[in-house]
Amino acid sequence: MNKPYDAIVVGSGPAGSTAACGLAQRGRRVIVLDRESFPRYAVGESMLPFCYFPLREIGMLEKMKASAFVNKCSVQFVREDGRVSAPFYFVDHMQHEAGKTWQVERSEFDAMLLDHARESGAEVRTGVTVTDLLRNESGAVTGVRASDDEGDFELHAPITVDASGQHSFAATRLGWRIMDQNLKKIALWTYYEGAARDPGRDAGATTVAYVGGKNWFWYIPLQNDRVSVGIVGARDYLYDGTRDRDEIFQREIVKNPWIREHLAPGKRVEDYFVTGDFSYRSKYCATDGLVLAGDAFSFLDPVFSSGLFLALQMGVMAAETIDQALTDNDVRAWRFCEYGKKSCNAIEAMRALVYAFYSPDFSFGSIIRKYPDLRADLTDCLIGDLQKDFDPLFSAIAEFADIPEKIPHGGPMCTAHCACAAV
């Protein structure tokens, strides 16, 4: 374990494996540490079309095309009475093969990504728990302290990538994690086999179905005749009268005819999972010697399936930024100013759309009917084309919904000597 490393990656989910791929493919000596073994369970199965581009960047496209993952061509919304909106077909908006993406079993997809990182030259160690960050006399992170079955050890590298997922290893320990107080929701989900699928190219569509106002079900068709189905709602709504998970789920199913009819022929094959209060962002994306990526940096309400895309994209951007920083022998926080700006801009676009979704008087139809020229911008948000100016779109949406102020934090922890300290 005394090998010299250029980078340590904590966590081997999509952000970590993608960052490791990018670094290893540039000739960097990188080690990936994860406390779990693979394959492992994870939720967040639905990709956005723009996942295509980070996957292409790391050379994963051919493996994806050869996989058995279900093709996803659209997203659709279902009213409480069961009426289905006109689907957003991605290929109608972008004449590119990225217009057909995937619904992925995360246990398989994450293992594929990690294997790809290993094949690219990254060293991978599972069953390792990272317990602390190492720092020098100036406070810069210089590596990690960790343990495995053989005992405690230390690893040193110029840069550490925290890609530990919602565990948020660094942000939690450093007191950086800040919750989005207006997006406190509960998610309750499970898996069915034999449930109904829509015909034709709608068979792999992500469906968002409303219940009880702006509470909603996701319905994501997966391979092997499985469907991921869950409900997201306010705590007081879901836990009204009971905390029994099956009682809650069965109570909500009957409230939307589309959900009820699609699940009727199926059988639940997994226990229920639950999580809550899951929208947050770290105060900083980086400090000297450390950068946060994916869910370790931020997580947003899953209604628009942005999690996987943001993790992949941040992994690619982190690798690119780190490689240049290593070349310049300078891994101070300011090197990640552009990384933080692009990451926060993408998150803010999706966050504004999430806030609009939960506003009582908002609907996509009302926006498009009044401002048909903004349909393209709206679809760009839904597919993950997020590095653009959405001010006209959200100015229009503000007529129907409360759009939040942008969160001011999320940049690097620059000190007075940093070039972007005044930004």
N, C-alpha and C positions, 0 to 999 in steps of 0.2 A: 504493500500500500504506500510505498515511498516514491512511486513514480511521479515525475513532474507533470502536472496538468495545466492546460491553459484555462480550462473552465470546469466548474462543478455545477451540475444541474440537479436540483433537488426536486424529485417528482418526475414520473414518466408517463403522465397523461398526454393529451394532445399538444399542449404548449411545450412541455418539457421535451418530449420526443422530437417535435419539430425543430426546436432550438438546437438540440443535440445533432440532428441530421444536418442542419445548415452549417454548424460549426465543424463537424467532422468532414463534411464534403469540401470544406475550405482548407482542410489539412490541419485543423486544430485538434489538440489532444484533450478530449472531453470525457468525463465520467458522469454517468447518470446513476443516482441513488434513489431507491424507493423502498418503503417499508413493507409493501405488499408484493406478492408473487403474481405472476400472470398465468392464465387469463383471470381477470377479476371483474366484478360487476361495476358498472357505472351507468347513470342515467344521462339523458341529453342526446337522443338518438337522431335528431333531425338536422340535416345539413342545409345551409343556404347555397344557392348556386355559386356564389363567389368563393366558396371553399375550394373550388376548382383551382384557383390561382396559387394559393400556398401549397396545395398538393402537387401541382405541376412544378413549382419551384424546388421542391425536395425530391422530385422524381417518383412520386407515388401514384401517378394517374393510371398507369398500365395495370398496377395491382388492383386498383379500385375497379377498373373496367372488367377485370377478370373475376371479380368477387361475385358472391351470390346476394349482395345487398340489394334491397328493393329500390328501383328507380323512383325518384320523386320529381314530378313535373310541375307541381302546383301547390298552392295553399288555398283553402276555402274556409268560409265562415258560415256558421249555422245559427240562425236565430232561435230563441227559446221555443218557438212554435214548430221548429223542425225545418223551416224553409232554408234552403241553401243558397248562398250568394253565388254570383258568377265567379268561378275560380280565377285566381291570378295565375295564368299559365306563363311560366318564365320564358319559354321560347318565343312567345308572342312579343316579348319585350326586347330580348337579346338574341340576335341571330348568331348563336355561338353554341358549341357543344356543352358549354357550362350551363346552358339552360335546362339540362337534365342532370339532376344531382342524385343524392342517395339518402335513404333511411338506413342507419347502421346499428347493428348490435354492438354496443360499445365494448363488450368483453373481447370481441373479435377484432374490431377496428383498432382499439388501443394496443392490442398485442401486435397487430400488423405494423403499426407505426413504430413501436419499440423495436421490433425485429428489423425494420428498415433502418433505424438509427444504428443498431448493432452492425448491420451489413455495411453501413456507410463508414464505419470505423470507430464509432463511439464504444467505450467500455460501459457495460451495464452491470450494476449490482443490485439485486433485490434482497428483501429481508434485512434491510439496513434502515435504522431509525436515526434521523438527524436530530440531535438534541440541542445544539447551540451554534451560533455564529462565532467565528474567531475574528478578532480585531487587533490591529496594531496600535501603537501608542497614539496615533493621530485619529483613531476611530474608524479607519477604513476596514471593511470586511476583507479578510485574507483567506477564508476557507470555512470549514465546518468541523464541528465535533460530532461524532456519530458512534453508533454501537450496532453490533450484530451478535450472532450466537457465539462468536469467539471473544467478544469483549469490546471495550471502548477503543476508539482510535481517532486520529485527526487527519484531515486532508487539507492541503493548501493549494490555492490557485489565485491568479490575479483577479478573477471575476467569478462570482457565484450567481446562478440563476435560480430564483425561487419560483418553481412551477409546481408547488405542492397542492394546487387545487383549492377547494373551499376550506381545506385545513389551514390555509394562509399562514404558513410557518413563520415567515419573517414579520409580516404585518401584525400578527397577533402578539408576538413577543416584543415587538418594538412599539406597540400601542398605536399603530397607524390605521387600523381597520375602522372605518366610519360607516355606520349603517345609513341606508336611505330610508328615513323615517316615514315617508309617505308611501312606501312600497312594502309594507309589512304584510306578507301573505303566508298562507299555509298551502303546501302541495301534498296531496295524497294520491298515490298511484299504484298500479299493479299491471299484470299481463294476462291476456286472454289468448286462447287458441281456438280456431274455428269461427271467429267473429267475421261478420260480413265485410266485404270490400266493394267499393264502387267499381263500375265497369271501365274498361279501356284505360286510357292514360290517367284516369282519376284513381286507379287502383292503389297508387302509392302516395296519394295526396296527404299532406298534413291538414287535419281538420281542427278548427277551433270552434267549439259549440258552447253557446251561452246558456247559463242557468242562473236564476235568481238575480237578475240584473247584470252586473259585470263580473260575476264569477263564471268560470269557464272550464270546460273539458278540453284536453288534448286527445287526439286519436291518431296514432302513428303506426301504419302498417309496417311490419318487419318481415324478415325471411322466415321460412319454416312455419308459415301460417300463424305467426304470433302477431299480436297487436299490443303496443304500449298505450295505456289509457290512464289518464289521471285528471284530477280536478284541482284547480287553484282557486282559492277564495280567501276572503277576510276571515280572521280567526273566529269572530263572533258568529259569522254565518255558518261556517262548517261545524263548529262545536256547539251549535244551538241544540240543547236538549240531550246530547250524548257525546261521548268521546270514543265510542266503539267504532273502529275504522270500517268494519263491514256495514254496520248500520248507516253510517254517514254515506258511504259509497252507494249503497243500494237506494237510499233515499234520494240521492241526487240523480241517479241514472234515469229514473222515471220522469224527471222534470223536463227532459228534452227528448222529443220523439225520435230524432235522428240517432242519438246515442242509444236509446232504449232498443230501437229496432236493429241497429248494427251489432250490439252485444248479445242480443237474444239467442242467436244460434251458437254462440261461443261458450267456452267454459274458462273460468278463472283458473290459472295454473301456477300462480305465485302468490306469496303472502303480500300484504300491503306494506308499502314504504311511505314514510312521511318525513317532511322537513319543513322548516318555517323560518321567517325573518331572513330571507336569503339574498336580499339586494344590498350591496355594499361596494365601496371603493376604498382603496388604500390612500392615506394622506399623501404618500409619495410612491412613485414608480421605481425609484432608484436612489441609492446613496453610493458613496465611493466604494467600489468593489462589489456591488450588489445590484441586481435588477430583478423586478417582479414581472411575471408573465402569466397570462391567462387568468383563471379563477383566483390565483394567489394574489392578483392585483385587484380584480373587480369581478363581480357577478351581478347580472341583471335579471329581473323577472323573465321567465322563459317563454312568454307568449309568442314572441316572434323568432324563436329558435336561434338566437344570436350567439349562444355560448360557444359552440364548436367553432364557428367561423372566427370569432374574436380570439380564441385560444390559438388556432392555427396561424392566423395572421400575426399575432403578437410573437409567436415563436419564430416566424420567418424574420420579422423586423428586429427582434432581439439578436438573432444570430448575425445578421448583417451589421448591426451597430457594434456588437462585441468584436467581431472580426477586425473592423477598422480601428477600434479602440486598442486592441492588442497590437496591431501593426504599428500604431503610434505610441505604444508603451504608455498609455494614459487611460485608465479606467475610472476616472473620477465621475461623479454624478452628472456633471454638465454634458457628458457625452450622450446622455439619454434624453436630452431636451426634445429633440424631434420625435424620438420614439414615444415619449410621453404625450406630446401634442397630438400625434396621429392616433394613438390609442384612445385618448380622451375624446377626441373629435368623433371617432366612430362610436364610442359608447354613448356619447351625448345625443347623437342622432337617433339611436335606437331607444334611448331613455325617454326622449321627448315623445316618440311614437307610443311607447308603453304608457306614459302618463295620459296621452290622448285616448288610448284604448279604454282606460279605466274611467274616463270622464262620462257622466251619465248621458249627455246629449251628443256624444260623438258617434259617427259611423263613417266608414270609408265611402259609402255611397253618397252621403251628403256632401262630402268634400269634392268628389269627382263630378257630381252634378253641377255644382256651382263653379268649380275651377277645373274644367276638363283638361286644360293644358298642364296641370300639375300631376296628372296620372303617372307620367313617366318618372317624376321625382319620387312619388310615393312608392312606385314599384322598385325603383333603385334602392330605397331603404329596405324593402322586403327581401331583396335578393342579396344584400350585403355590399352594394356599391356605395360605400360610405364616405369616401374621401372627396367630398364635393360640398358646394354651398347649398344647404337646405333651408336657408332663411326664408325664401319665398313660400316654400311648402309650409313651414311651421308658423309663419305669419298668417297664412290662410287657415290652418288648423286652429289657431288661437281664437278664431271667431266662434268655434264650436266647443273648445275644450281648454282647460287650464294647462298651459305649457310651463314646465318648471324653469326656474333660473338655472343656468349652467353651474355645475358644481365647480368651485374654484380650485379645489385640490386635485392632486394626481400627477403633478410634474415631479421631476427629480429633486432630491434634497440638496440643492446647491448651496454652497457656502460662499463667503464674500469673495474668494479668489476665483470663483467660477465665472466663465464667460457669459453665462445666462442668468447670473444672480439677480439682475434687475428686471428680468422678463416676468 
